[in-house]
């Protein structure tokens, strides 16, 4: 499940660096700095896509729920329908996953869930 925090970290880094790039483009900065930052952002986006592909190969229900909810943006009730489980089962499984993630990662979890 730690892949979910890695994914959230990548998403946050990309947004932060894209915002920095916008700021830098409004200032007198060497073009090479802009190009380096653009390349860096693109590399982070590639890392994010690779992680999405990797997570897509995970077979267990827990990872499928997390991927569908946090990467694909599917509602929990719809995940149940797509995977052939009741909505109650998916809600319960998700609650357990979030509890475990919270316990395993302590403060890191709150940083992302408080957004």
Biopython code that builds the backbone (N, CA, C, O; Angstrom):
import numpy as np
from Bio.PDB.StructureBuilder import StructureBuilder

atoms = [
    (1, "UNK", "N", (0.801, -1.199, 0.000)),
    (1, "UNK", "CA", (0.000, 0.000, 0.000)),
    (1, "UNK", "C", (0.846, 1.265, 0.000)),
    (1, "UNK", "O", (0.330, 2.359, -0.230)),
    (2, "UNK", "N", (2.104, 1.125, 0.249)),
    (2, "UNK", "CA", (2.952, 2.315, 0.266)),
    (2, "UNK", "C", (3.045, 2.954, -1.118)),
    (2, "UNK", "O", (3.427, 4.118, -1.247)),
    (3, "UNK", "N", (2.698, 2.193, -2.141)),
    (3, "UNK", "CA", (2.708, 2.774, -3.479)),
    (3, "UNK", "C", (1.743, 3.950, -3.562)),
    (3, "UNK", "O", (1.961, 4.879, -4.340)),
    (4, "UNK", "N", (0.673, 3.917, -2.762)),
    (4, "UNK", "CA", (-0.297, 5.010, -2.803)),
    (4, "UNK", "C", (0.343, 6.316, -2.321)),
    (4, "UNK", "O", (0.107, 7.375, -2.902)),
    (5, "UNK", "N", (1.141, 6.241, -1.274)),
    (5, "UNK", "CA", (1.843, 7.449, -0.819)),
    (5, "UNK", "C", (2.866, 7.912, -1.851)),
    (5, "UNK", "O", (3.033, 9.112, -2.069)),
    (6, "UNK", "N", (3.546, 6.967, -2.481)),
    (6, "UNK", "CA", (4.480, 7.327, -3.548)),
    (6, "UNK", "C", (3.750, 8.053, -4.674)),
    (6, "UNK", "O", (4.239, 9.042, -5.219)),
    (7, "UNK", "N", (2.577, 7.542, -5.004)),
    (7, "UNK", "CA", (1.770, 8.151, -6.064)),
    (7, "UNK", "C", (1.351, 9.563, -5.664)),
    (7, "UNK", "O", (1.493, 10.500, -6.450)),
    (8, "UNK", "N", (0.832, 9.718, -4.440)),
    (8, "UNK", "CA", (0.426, 11.046, -3.960)),
    (8, "UNK", "C", (1.612, 11.998, -3.944)),
    (8, "UNK", "O", (1.478, 13.168, -4.304)),
    (9, "UNK", "N", (2.780, 11.499, -3.525)),
    (9, "UNK", "CA", (3.988, 12.341, -3.515)),
    (9, "UNK", "C", (4.348, 12.807, -4.917)),
    (9, "UNK", "O", (4.680, 13.974, -5.122)),
    (10, "UNK", "N", (4.282, 11.896, -5.882)),
    (10, "UNK", "CA", (4.582, 12.272, -7.267)),
    (10, "UNK", "C", (3.603, 13.323, -7.772)),
    (10, "UNK", "O", (4.013, 14.305, -8.390)),
    (11, "UNK", "N", (2.320, 13.126, -7.517)),
    (11, "UNK", "CA", (1.323, 14.100, -7.955)),
    (11, "UNK", "C", (1.601, 15.473, -7.338)),
    (11, "UNK", "O", (1.522, 16.495, -8.020)),
    (12, "UNK", "N", (1.924, 15.485, -6.049)),
    (12, "UNK", "CA", (2.203, 16.750, -5.365)),
    (12, "UNK", "C", (3.460, 17.408, -5.937)),
    (12, "UNK", "O", (3.475, 18.616, -6.176)),
    (13, "UNK", "N", (4.504, 16.624, -6.155)),
    (13, "UNK", "CA", (5.741, 17.173, -6.715)),
    (13, "UNK", "C", (5.494, 17.787, -8.082)),
    (13, "UNK", "O", (5.990, 18.873, -8.379)),
    (14, "UNK", "N", (4.732, 17.097, -8.908)),
    (14, "UNK", "CA", (4.451, 17.604, -10.253)),
    (14, "UNK", "C", (3.734, 18.945, -10.174)),
    (14, "UNK", "O", (4.116, 19.897, -10.855)),
    (15, "UNK", "N", (2.711, 19.021, -9.356)),
    (15, "UNK", "CA", (1.962, 20.280, -9.207)),
    (15, "UNK", "C", (2.870, 21.382, -8.675)),
    (15, "UNK", "O", (2.851, 22.504, -9.180)),
    (16, "UNK", "N", (3.660, 21.066, -7.659)),
    (16, "UNK", "CA", (4.563, 22.070, -7.075)),
    (16, "UNK", "C", (5.560, 22.585, -8.102)),
    (16, "UNK", "O", (5.784, 23.792, -8.199)),
    (17, "UNK", "N", (6.162, 21.678, -8.871)),
    (17, "UNK", "CA", (7.151, 22.106, -9.860)),
    (17, "UNK", "C", (6.496, 22.822, -11.035)),
    (17, "UNK", "O", (7.093, 23.733, -11.609)),
    (18, "UNK", "N", (5.284, 22.428, -11.399)),
    (18, "UNK", "CA", (4.587, 23.168, -12.459)),
    (18, "UNK", "C", (4.274, 24.593, -12.009)),
    (18, "UNK", "O", (4.375, 25.532, -12.799)),
    (19, "UNK", "N", (3.898, 24.755, -10.753)),
    (19, "UNK", "CA", (3.660, 26.101, -10.228)),
    (19, "UNK", "C", (4.949, 26.919, -10.208)),
    (19, "UNK", "O", (4.947, 28.106, -10.534)),
    (20, "UNK", "N", (6.041, 26.275, -9.823)),
    (20, "UNK", "CA", (7.340, 26.953, -9.823)),
    (20, "UNK", "C", (7.732, 27.367, -11.234)),
    (20, "UNK", "O", (8.282, 28.450, -11.438)),
    (21, "UNK", "N", (7.450, 26.509, -12.203)),
    (21, "UNK", "CA", (7.761, 26.819, -13.595)),
    (21, "UNK", "C", (6.983, 28.048, -14.056)),
    (21, "UNK", "O", (7.534, 28.911, -14.740)),
    (22, "UNK", "N", (5.737, 28.131, -13.695)),
    (22, "UNK", "CA", (4.920, 29.292, -14.054)),
    (22, "UNK", "C", (5.532, 30.565, -13.476)),
    (22, "UNK", "O", (5.620, 31.589, -14.154)),
    (23, "UNK", "N", (5.950, 30.485, -12.221)),
    (23, "UNK", "CA", (6.580, 31.642, -11.579)),
    (23, "UNK", "C", (7.876, 32.035, -12.283)),
    (23, "UNK", "O", (8.131, 33.213, -12.534)),
    (24, "UNK", "N", (8.689, 31.024, -12.598)),
    (24, "UNK", "CA", (9.983, 31.311, -13.233)),
    (24, "UNK", "C", (9.821, 31.917, -14.618)),
    (24, "UNK", "O", (10.642, 32.736, -15.034)),
    (25, "UNK", "N", (8.794, 31.535, -15.325)),
    (25, "UNK", "CA", (8.578, 32.073, -16.676)),
    (25, "UNK", "C", (8.220, 33.552, -16.644)),
    (25, "UNK", "O", (8.317, 34.240, -17.660)),
    (26, "UNK", "N", (7.808, 34.040, -15.488)),
    (26, "UNK", "CA", (7.465, 35.454, -15.341)),
    (26, "UNK", "C", (8.651, 36.284, -14.870)),
    (26, "UNK", "O", (8.551, 37.503, -14.734)),
    (27, "UNK", "N", (9.773, 35.618, -14.622)),
    (27, "UNK", "CA", (10.966, 36.302, -14.125)),
    (27, "UNK", "C", (12.076, 36.213, -15.174)),
    (27, "UNK", "O", (12.047, 35.350, -16.051)),
    (28, "UNK", "N", (13.052, 37.114, -15.072)),
    (28, "UNK", "CA", (14.200, 37.007, -15.988)),
    (28, "UNK", "C", (15.111, 35.847, -15.559)),
    (28, "UNK", "O", (15.927, 35.989, -14.648)),
    (29, "UNK", "N", (14.959, 34.720, -16.219)),
    (29, "UNK", "CA", (15.699, 33.513, -15.869)),
    (29, "UNK", "C", (16.337, 32.959, -17.141)),
    (29, "UNK", "O", (15.792, 33.089, -18.237)),
    (30, "UNK", "N", (17.479, 32.352, -16.973)),
    (30, "UNK", "CA", (18.157, 31.708, -18.105)),
    (30, "UNK", "C", (17.232, 30.677, -18.745)),
    (30, "UNK", "O", (16.601, 29.901, -18.028)),
    (31, "UNK", "N", (17.134, 30.648, -20.054)),
    (31, "UNK", "CA", (16.290, 29.640, -20.727)),
    (31, "UNK", "C", (16.679, 28.205, -20.375)),
    (31, "UNK", "O", (15.835, 27.309, -20.383)),
    (32, "UNK", "N", (17.952, 27.992, -20.068)),
    (32, "UNK", "CA", (18.386, 26.635, -19.727)),
    (32, "UNK", "C", (17.751, 26.166, -18.417)),
    (32, "UNK", "O", (17.495, 24.974, -18.245)),
    (33, "UNK", "N", (17.497, 27.088, -17.500)),
    (33, "UNK", "CA", (16.849, 26.738, -16.232)),
    (33, "UNK", "C", (15.408, 26.303, -16.501)),
    (33, "UNK", "O", (14.932, 25.312, -15.947)),
    (34, "UNK", "N", (14.726, 27.057, -17.355)),
    (34, "UNK", "CA", (13.343, 26.721, -17.727)),
    (34, "UNK", "C", (13.314, 25.352, -18.392)),
    (34, "UNK", "O", (12.470, 24.515, -18.073)),
    (35, "UNK", "N", (14.240, 25.132, -19.318)),
    (35, "UNK", "CA", (14.280, 23.851, -20.025)),
    (35, "UNK", "C", (14.561, 22.697, -19.070)),
    (35, "UNK", "O", (13.946, 21.635, -19.171)),
    (36, "UNK", "N", (15.485, 22.906, -18.151)),
    (36, "UNK", "CA", (15.800, 21.857, -17.176)),
    (36, "UNK", "C", (14.573, 21.515, -16.350)),
    (36, "UNK", "O", (14.279, 20.340, -16.132)),
    (37, "UNK", "N", (13.855, 22.531, -15.888)),
    (37, "UNK", "CA", (12.665, 22.294, -15.067)),
    (37, "UNK", "C", (11.563, 21.610, -15.880)),
    (37, "UNK", "O", (10.873, 20.729, -15.368)),
    (38, "UNK", "N", (11.399, 22.004, -17.120)),
    (38, "UNK", "CA", (10.410, 21.329, -17.986)),
    (38, "UNK", "C", (10.759, 19.863, -18.172)),
    (38, "UNK", "O", (9.882, 19.001, -18.116)),
    (39, "UNK", "N", (12.032, 19.577, -18.393)),
    (39, "UNK", "CA", (12.481, 18.187, -18.539)),
    (39, "UNK", "C", (12.278, 17.404, -17.243)),
    (39, "UNK", "O", (11.872, 16.241, -17.264)),
    (40, "UNK", "N", (12.561, 18.050, -16.126)),
    (40, "UNK", "CA", (12.387, 17.415, -14.817)),
    (40, "UNK", "C", (10.918, 17.069, -14.582)),
    (40, "UNK", "O", (10.605, 15.969, -14.126)),
    (41, "UNK", "N", (10.027, 17.993, -14.888)),
    (41, "UNK", "CA", (8.587, 17.759, -14.738)),
    (41, "UNK", "C", (8.148, 16.609, -15.629)),
    (41, "UNK", "O", (7.373, 15.748, -15.212)),
    (42, "UNK", "N", (8.644, 16.600, -16.854)),
    (42, "UNK", "CA", (8.279, 15.511, -17.770)),
    (42, "UNK", "C", (8.760, 14.161, -17.244)),
    (42, "UNK", "O", (8.060, 13.158, -17.382)),
    (43, "UNK", "N", (9.938, 14.128, -16.647)),
    (43, "UNK", "CA", (10.455, 12.886, -16.065)),
    (43, "UNK", "C", (9.570, 12.433, -14.904)),
    (43, "UNK", "O", (9.294, 11.242, -14.759)),
    (44, "UNK", "N", (9.128, 13.378, -14.081)),
    (44, "UNK", "CA", (8.221, 13.040, -12.974)),
    (44, "UNK", "C", (6.891, 12.503, -13.505)),
    (44, "UNK", "O", (6.336, 11.555, -12.949)),
    (45, "UNK", "N", (6.386, 13.099, -14.568)),
    (45, "UNK", "CA", (5.138, 12.619, -15.168)),
    (45, "UNK", "C", (5.319, 11.207, -15.725)),
    (45, "UNK", "O", (4.411, 10.379, -15.641)),
    (46, "UNK", "N", (6.480, 10.940, -16.287)),
    (46, "UNK", "CA", (6.767, 9.588, -16.786)),
    (46, "UNK", "C", (6.823, 8.596, -15.631)),
    (46, "UNK", "O", (6.316, 7.479, -15.741)),
    (47, "UNK", "N", (7.441, 9.004, -14.523)),
    (47, "UNK", "CA", (7.478, 8.146, -13.335)),
    (47, "UNK", "C", (6.063, 7.843, -12.844)),
    (47, "UNK", "O", (5.758, 6.712, -12.466)),
    (48, "UNK", "N", (5.215, 8.851, -12.854)),
    (48, "UNK", "CA", (3.827, 8.679, -12.410)),
    (48, "UNK", "C", (3.088, 7.699, -13.322)),
    (48, "UNK", "O", (2.353, 6.833, -12.846)),
    (49, "UNK", "N", (3.284, 7.836, -14.619)),
    (49, "UNK", "CA", (2.647, 6.904, -15.564)),
    (49, "UNK", "C", (3.150, 5.474, -15.373)),
    (49, "UNK", "O", (2.373, 4.521, -15.436)),
    (50, "UNK", "N", (4.445, 5.335, -15.140)),
    (50, "UNK", "CA", (5.002, 4.001, -14.903)),
    (50, "UNK", "C", (4.416, 3.388, -13.631)),
    (50, "UNK", "O", (4.105, 2.197, -13.603)),
    (51, "UNK", "N", (4.266, 4.184, -12.594)),
    (51, "UNK", "CA", (3.670, 3.695, -11.356)),
    (51, "UNK", "C", (2.212, 3.293, -11.589)),
    (51, "UNK", "O", (1.754, 2.279, -11.064)),
    (52, "UNK", "N", (1.493, 4.084, -12.371)),
    (52, "UNK", "CA", (0.107, 3.738, -12.692)),
    (52, "UNK", "C", (0.040, 2.401, -13.440)),
    (52, "UNK", "O", (-0.825, 1.570, -13.164)),
    (53, "UNK", "N", (0.953, 2.206, -14.378)),
    (53, "UNK", "CA", (0.991, 0.932, -15.114)),
    (53, "UNK", "C", (1.309, -0.231, -14.184)),
    (53, "UNK", "O", (0.681, -1.287, -14.258)),
    (54, "UNK", "N", (2.283, -0.031, -13.315)),
    (54, "UNK", "CA", (2.678, -1.076, -12.375)),
    (54, "UNK", "C", (1.520, -1.442, -11.456)),
    (54, "UNK", "O", (1.229, -2.621, -11.254)),
    (55, "UNK", "N", (0.869, -0.441, -10.908)),
    (55, "UNK", "CA", (-0.255, -0.684, -10.000)),
    (55, "UNK", "C", (-1.378, -1.410, -10.744)),
    (55, "UNK", "O", (-2.099, -2.214, -10.152)),
    (56, "UNK", "N", (-1.521, -1.133, -12.009)),
    (56, "UNK", "CA", (-2.525, -1.816, -12.817)),
    (56, "UNK", "C", (-2.297, -3.313, -12.925)),
    (56, "UNK", "O", (-3.215, -4.056, -13.271)),
    (57, "UNK", "N", (-1.094, -3.760, -12.636)),
    (57, "UNK", "CA", (-0.801, -5.193, -12.703)),
    (57, "UNK", "C", (-1.050, -5.892, -11.368)),
    (57, "UNK", "O", (-1.027, -7.121, -11.302)),
    (58, "UNK", "N", (-1.289, -5.123, -10.305)),
    (58, "UNK", "CA", (-1.544, -5.715, -8.991)),
    (58, "UNK", "C", (-2.891, -6.412, -9.025)),
    (58, "UNK", "O", (-3.881, -5.833, -9.475)),
    (59, "UNK", "N", (-2.935, -7.644, -8.555)),
    (59, "UNK", "CA", (-4.151, -8.422, -8.676)),
    (59, "UNK", "C", (-5.053, -8.455, -7.468)),
    (59, "UNK", "O", (-6.244, -8.727, -7.614)),
    (60, "UNK", "N", (-4.546, -8.195, -6.292)),
    (60, "UNK", "CA", (-5.419, -8.396, -5.136)),
    (60, "UNK", "C", (-6.463, -7.284, -5.018)),
    (60, "UNK", "O", (-6.286, -6.185, -5.543)),
    (61, "UNK", "N", (-7.531, -7.593, -4.331)),
    (61, "UNK", "CA", (-8.667, -6.679, -4.219)),
    (61, "UNK", "C", (-8.270, -5.355, -3.576)),
    (61, "UNK", "O", (-8.714, -4.299, -4.027)),
    (62, "UNK", "N", (-7.459, -5.389, -2.553)),
    (62, "UNK", "CA", (-7.063, -4.158, -1.873)),
    (62, "UNK", "C", (-6.435, -3.160, -2.842)),
    (62, "UNK", "O", (-6.822, -1.992, -2.880)),
    (63, "UNK", "N", (-5.480, -3.622, -3.610)),
    (63, "UNK", "CA", (-4.815, -2.731, -4.560)),
    (63, "UNK", "C", (-5.757, -2.291, -5.679)),
    (63, "UNK", "O", (-5.662, -1.162, -6.162)),
    (64, "UNK", "N", (-6.658, -3.167, -6.089)),
    (64, "UNK", "CA", (-7.632, -2.782, -7.109)),
    (64, "UNK", "C", (-8.533, -1.659, -6.598)),
    (64, "UNK", "O", (-8.828, -0.710, -7.324)),
    (65, "UNK", "N", (-8.962, -1.775, -5.357)),
    (65, "UNK", "CA", (-9.813, -0.734, -4.771)),
    (65, "UNK", "C", (-9.061, 0.593, -4.723)),
    (65, "UNK", "O", (-9.583, 1.626, -5.142)),
    (66, "UNK", "N", (-7.843, 0.559, -4.216)),
    (66, "UNK", "CA", (-7.058, 1.792, -4.098)),
    (66, "UNK", "C", (-6.763, 2.407, -5.460)),
    (66, "UNK", "O", (-6.861, 3.622, -5.631)),
    (67, "UNK", "N", (-6.405, 1.572, -6.422)),
    (67, "UNK", "CA", (-6.117, 2.092, -7.762)),
    (67, "UNK", "C", (-7.356, 2.721, -8.369)),
    (67, "UNK", "O", (-7.310, 3.838, -8.883)),
    (68, "UNK", "N", (-8.457, 1.998, -8.308)),
    (68, "UNK", "CA", (-9.670, 2.508, -8.943)),
    (68, "UNK", "C", (-10.142, 3.802, -8.277)),
    (68, "UNK", "O", (-10.602, 4.718, -8.958)),
    (69, "UNK", "N", (-10.029, 3.877, -6.969)),
    (69, "UNK", "CA", (-10.491, 5.079, -6.259)),
    (69, "UNK", "C", (-9.538, 6.249, -6.440)),
    (69, "UNK", "O", (-9.971, 7.344, -6.798)),
    (70, "UNK", "N", (-8.251, 6.039, -6.201)),
    (70, "UNK", "CA", (-7.320, 7.159, -6.122)),
    (70, "UNK", "C", (-6.570, 7.470, -7.410)),
    (70, "UNK", "O", (-6.034, 8.568, -7.558)),
    (71, "UNK", "N", (-6.524, 6.539, -8.327)),
    (71, "UNK", "CA", (-5.877, 6.826, -9.608)),
    (71, "UNK", "C", (-6.931, 7.033, -10.695)),
    (71, "UNK", "O", (-6.864, 7.992, -11.464)),
    (72, "UNK", "N", (-7.904, 6.121, -10.745)),
    (72, "UNK", "CA", (-8.917, 6.203, -11.800)),
    (72, "UNK", "C", (-10.088, 7.114, -11.443)),
    (72, "UNK", "O", (-10.841, 7.528, -12.324)),
    (73, "UNK", "N", (-10.250, 7.435, -10.138)),
    (73, "UNK", "CA", (-11.316, 8.330, -9.722)),
    (73, "UNK", "C", (-12.708, 7.710, -9.702)),
    (73, "UNK", "O", (-13.704, 8.411, -9.882)),
    (74, "UNK", "N", (-12.779, 6.407, -9.486)),
    (74, "UNK", "CA", (-14.060, 5.696, -9.471)),
    (74, "UNK", "C", (-14.636, 5.742, -8.052)),
    (74, "UNK", "O", (-13.903, 5.575, -7.077)),
    (75, "UNK", "N", (-15.939, 5.966, -7.939)),
    (75, "UNK", "CA", (-16.602, 5.956, -6.637)),
    (75, "UNK", "C", (-16.633, 4.534, -6.086)),
    (75, "UNK", "O", (-16.686, 3.564, -6.842)),
    (76, "UNK", "N", (-16.600, 4.423, -4.755)),
    (76, "UNK", "CA", (-16.560, 3.101, -4.124)),
    (76, "UNK", "C", (-17.727, 2.219, -4.544)),
    (76, "UNK", "O", (-17.527, 1.034, -4.812)),
    (77, "UNK", "N", (-18.930, 2.756, -4.609)),
    (77, "UNK", "CA", (-20.087, 1.935, -4.990)),
    (77, "UNK", "C", (-19.932, 1.396, -6.420)),
    (77, "UNK", "O", (-20.355, 0.281, -6.725)),
    (78, "UNK", "N", (-19.323, 2.201, -7.278)),
    (78, "UNK", "CA", (-19.099, 1.767, -8.659)),
    (78, "UNK", "C", (-17.985, 0.725, -8.747)),
    (78, "UNK", "O", (-18.014, -0.149, -9.613)),
    (79, "UNK", "N", (-17.012, 0.820, -7.853)),
    (79, "UNK", "CA", (-15.953, -0.192, -7.804)),
    (79, "UNK", "C", (-16.569, -1.547, -7.492)),
    (79, "UNK", "O", (-16.222, -2.551, -8.113)),
    (80, "UNK", "N", (-17.485, -1.572, -6.525)),
    (80, "UNK", "CA", (-18.166, -2.821, -6.183)),
    (80, "UNK", "C", (-18.871, -3.422, -7.387)),
    (80, "UNK", "O", (-18.758, -4.620, -7.644)),
    (81, "UNK", "N", (-19.591, -2.598, -8.119)),
    (81, "UNK", "CA", (-20.298, -3.082, -9.303)),
    (81, "UNK", "C", (-19.329, -3.628, -10.344)),
    (81, "UNK", "O", (-19.564, -4.690, -10.922)),
    (82, "UNK", "N", (-18.248, -2.905, -10.580)),
    (82, "UNK", "CA", (-17.282, -3.316, -11.609)),
    (82, "UNK", "C", (-16.545, -4.595, -11.230)),
    (82, "UNK", "O", (-16.203, -5.398, -12.098)),
    (83, "UNK", "N", (-16.301, -4.787, -9.932)),
    (83, "UNK", "CA", (-15.536, -5.950, -9.495)),
    (83, "UNK", "C", (-16.411, -7.109, -9.027)),
    (83, "UNK", "O", (-15.908, -8.179, -8.686)),
    (84, "UNK", "N", (-17.719, -6.888, -9.013)),
    (84, "UNK", "CA", (-18.625, -7.960, -8.629)),
    (84, "UNK", "C", (-18.778, -8.158, -7.127)),
    (84, "UNK", "O", (-19.025, -9.271, -6.663)),
    (85, "UNK", "N", (-18.632, -7.077, -6.373)),
    (85, "UNK", "CA", (-18.798, -7.122, -4.921)),
    (85, "UNK", "C", (-19.911, -6.153, -4.528)),
    (85, "UNK", "O", (-20.246, -5.234, -5.274)),
    (86, "UNK", "N", (-20.471, -6.376, -3.350)),
    (86, "UNK", "CA", (-21.470, -5.435, -2.855)),
    (86, "UNK", "C", (-20.785, -4.131, -2.480)),
    (86, "UNK", "O", (-19.593, -4.100, -2.174)),
    (87, "UNK", "N", (-21.563, -3.054, -2.511)),
    (87, "UNK", "CA", (-21.019, -1.757, -2.113)),
    (87, "UNK", "C", (-20.561, -1.816, -0.663)),
    (87, "UNK", "O", (-19.525, -1.246, -0.320)),
    (88, "UNK", "N", (-21.309, -2.490, 0.184)),
    (88, "UNK", "CA", (-20.940, -2.604, 1.606)),
    (88, "UNK", "C", (-19.573, -3.259, 1.760)),
    (88, "UNK", "O", (-18.757, -2.822, 2.572)),
    (89, "UNK", "N", (-19.324, -4.314, 0.972)),
    (89, "UNK", "CA", (-18.041, -5.007, 1.059)),
    (89, "UNK", "C", (-16.895, -4.063, 0.679)),
    (89, "UNK", "O", (-15.855, -4.042, 1.337)),
    (90, "UNK", "N", (-17.093, -3.296, -0.372)),
    (90, "UNK", "CA", (-16.051, -2.374, -0.838)),
    (90, "UNK", "C", (-15.841, -1.251, 0.172)),
    (90, "UNK", "O", (-14.700, -0.891, 0.462)),
    (91, "UNK", "N", (-16.931, -0.688, 0.715)),
    (91, "UNK", "CA", (-16.801, 0.359, 1.728)),
    (91, "UNK", "C", (-16.035, -0.148, 2.950)),
    (91, "UNK", "O", (-15.168, 0.547, 3.481)),
    (92, "UNK", "N", (-16.360, -1.360, 3.389)),
    (92, "UNK", "CA", (-15.692, -1.943, 4.557)),
    (92, "UNK", "C", (-14.214, -2.199, 4.267)),
    (92, "UNK", "O", (-13.349, -1.890, 5.086)),
    (93, "UNK", "N", (-13.935, -2.764, 3.095)),
    (93, "UNK", "CA", (-12.547, -3.036, 2.714)),
    (93, "UNK", "C", (-11.753, -1.729, 2.626)),
    (93, "UNK", "O", (-10.610, -1.667, 3.079)),
    (94, "UNK", "N", (-12.348, -0.700, 2.051)),
    (94, "UNK", "CA", (-11.671, 0.591, 1.916)),
    (94, "UNK", "C", (-11.390, 1.191, 3.285)),
    (94, "UNK", "O", (-10.303, 1.719, 3.518)),
    (95, "UNK", "N", (-12.354, 1.115, 4.187)),
    (95, "UNK", "CA", (-12.150, 1.654, 5.544)),
    (95, "UNK", "C", (-10.989, 0.944, 6.242)),
    (95, "UNK", "O", (-10.176, 1.587, 6.905)),
    (96, "UNK", "N", (-10.913, -0.366, 6.094)),
    (96, "UNK", "CA", (-9.805, -1.120, 6.692)),
    (96, "UNK", "C", (-8.467, -0.726, 6.063)),
    (96, "UNK", "O", (-7.461, -0.586, 6.759)),
    (97, "UNK", "N", (-8.468, -0.550, 4.752)),
    (97, "UNK", "CA", (-7.243, -0.144, 4.055)),
    (97, "UNK", "C", (-6.756, 1.209, 4.555)),
    (97, "UNK", "O", (-5.566, 1.397, 4.810)),
    (98, "UNK", "N", (-7.681, 2.143, 4.690)),
    (98, "UNK", "CA", (-7.302, 3.478, 5.144)),
    (98, "UNK", "C", (-6.808, 3.454, 6.594)),
    (98, "UNK", "O", (-5.879, 4.176, 6.955)),
    (99, "UNK", "N", (-7.436, 2.623, 7.410)),
    (99, "UNK", "CA", (-6.990, 2.487, 8.801)),
    (99, "UNK", "C", (-5.573, 1.917, 8.838)),
    (99, "UNK", "O", (-4.715, 2.419, 9.564)),
    (100, "UNK", "N", (-5.336, 0.873, 8.058)),
    (100, "UNK", "CA", (-3.993, 0.268, 8.005)),
    (100, "UNK", "C", (-2.963, 1.249, 7.468)),
    (100, "UNK", "O", (-1.856, 1.349, 7.998)),
    (101, "UNK", "N", (-3.326, 1.969, 6.423)),
    (101, "UNK", "CA", (-2.404, 2.943, 5.845)),
    (101, "UNK", "C", (-2.070, 4.025, 6.858)),
    (101, "UNK", "O", (-0.918, 4.441, 6.977)),
    (102, "UNK", "N", (-3.075, 4.476, 7.582)),
    (102, "UNK", "CA", (-2.876, 5.498, 8.608)),
    (102, "UNK", "C", (-1.919, 5.002, 9.687)),
    (102, "UNK", "O", (-1.033, 5.737, 10.122)),
    (103, "UNK", "N", (-2.100, 3.750, 10.118)),
    (103, "UNK", "CA", (-1.239, 3.184, 11.160)),
    (103, "UNK", "C", (0.180, 2.965, 10.666)),
    (103, "UNK", "O", (1.138, 3.198, 11.404)),
    (104, "UNK", "N", (0.324, 2.521, 9.426)),
    (104, "UNK", "CA", (1.644, 2.215, 8.876)),
    (104, "UNK", "C", (2.473, 3.457, 8.595)),
    (104, "UNK", "O", (3.699, 3.430, 8.706)),
    (105, "UNK", "N", (1.815, 4.529, 8.236)),
    (105, "UNK", "CA", (2.549, 5.692, 7.748)),
    (105, "UNK", "C", (2.507, 6.897, 8.673)),
    (105, "UNK", "O", (3.142, 7.912, 8.388)),
    (106, "UNK", "N", (1.790, 6.806, 9.746)),
    (106, "UNK", "CA", (1.695, 7.885, 10.749)),
    (106, "UNK", "C", (1.392, 9.226, 10.097)),
    (106, "UNK", "O", (0.333, 9.389, 9.490)),
    (107, "UNK", "N", (2.290, 10.176, 10.210)),
    (107, "UNK", "CA", (2.053, 11.543, 9.762)),
    (107, "UNK", "C", (1.903, 11.719, 8.269)),
    (107, "UNK", "O", (1.185, 12.616, 7.826)),
    (108, "UNK", "N", (2.563, 10.884, 7.477)),
    (108, "UNK", "CA", (2.479, 11.034, 6.028)),
    (108, "UNK", "C", (1.043, 10.935, 5.542)),
    (108, "UNK", "O", (0.631, 11.678, 4.652)),
    (109, "UNK", "N", (0.288, 10.028, 6.120)),
    (109, "UNK", "CA", (-1.106, 9.821, 5.722)),
    (109, "UNK", "C", (-1.902, 11.105, 5.891)),
    (109, "UNK", "O", (-2.629, 11.503, 4.981)),
    (110, "UNK", "N", (-1.777, 11.759, 7.039)),
    (110, "UNK", "CA", (-2.568, 12.949, 7.331)),
    (110, "UNK", "C", (-2.239, 14.083, 6.377)),
    (110, "UNK", "O", (-3.116, 14.869, 6.020)),
    (111, "UNK", "N", (-0.995, 14.174, 5.966)),
    (111, "UNK", "CA", (-0.587, 15.244, 5.053)),
    (111, "UNK", "C", (-1.414, 15.202, 3.772)),
    (111, "UNK", "O", (-1.761, 16.247, 3.222)),
    (112, "UNK", "N", (-1.729, 14.005, 3.299)),
    (112, "UNK", "CA", (-2.455, 13.876, 2.051)),
    (112, "UNK", "C", (-3.955, 13.849, 2.247)),
    (112, "UNK", "O", (-4.692, 14.381, 1.416)),
    (113, "UNK", "N", (-4.417, 13.256, 3.303)),
    (113, "UNK", "CA", (-5.853, 13.123, 3.514)),
    (113, "UNK", "C", (-6.473, 14.437, 3.983)),
    (113, "UNK", "O", (-7.688, 14.609, 3.882)),
    (114, "UNK", "N", (-5.680, 15.349, 4.483)),
    (114, "UNK", "CA", (-6.205, 16.632, 4.957)),
    (114, "UNK", "C", (-6.411, 17.632, 3.836)),
    (114, "UNK", "O", (-6.881, 18.740, 4.092)),
    (115, "UNK", "N", (-6.078, 17.286, 2.614)),
    (115, "UNK", "CA", (-6.220, 18.217, 1.490)),
    (115, "UNK", "C", (-7.640, 18.293, 1.032)),
    (115, "UNK", "O", (-7.949, 19.028, 0.094)),
]
sb = StructureBuilder()
sb.init_structure("model")
sb.init_model(0)
sb.init_chain("A")
sb.init_seg("    ")
for serial, (resi, resn, name, xyz) in enumerate(atoms, 1):
    if name == "N":
        sb.init_residue(resn, " ", resi, " ")
    sb.init_atom(name, np.array(xyz, "f"), 0.0, 1.0, " ", f" {name:<3s}", serial, name[0])
structure = sb.get_structure()
